[in-house]
Amino acid sequence: MEAEVDFGEVMIRLRGELVECLFCLRMSYSGKAVHRAFASGGQEAFIEGQAHAFTVLGGVPAGKVKYDNLKAAVARCSGSPGTRRD
């Protein structure tokens, strides 16, 4: 089994605030997906989204986990694009 992880942007109201970030993990063959909205697309959301998806799915996919738009996710995790954090 394989899965794909992506951050998307949607506008929803979460706890009274507009949220622009959505985590999605979708199984490649069954199409089963787990979505979770976060107030930001930071590293905590990236890790928490995966942990939540693995809990909902009952485990970690046995095959590859592909990360779509990883460059955008890394930029969100490390700050602005082009910013290096050591």
Sequence and secondary structure as in RCSB ss.txt:
>XXXX:A:sequence
MEAEVDFGEVMIRLRGELVECLFCLRMSYSGKAVHRAFASGGQEAFIEGQAHAFTVLGGVPAGKVKYDNLKAAVA
RCSGSPGTRRD
>XXXX:A:secstr
  EEEEEE   EEETTEEE EEEEEEETTT  EEEEEES  SHHHHHHHHHHHHHHHTS  SS EEETTHHHHHH
HHHSSTT    
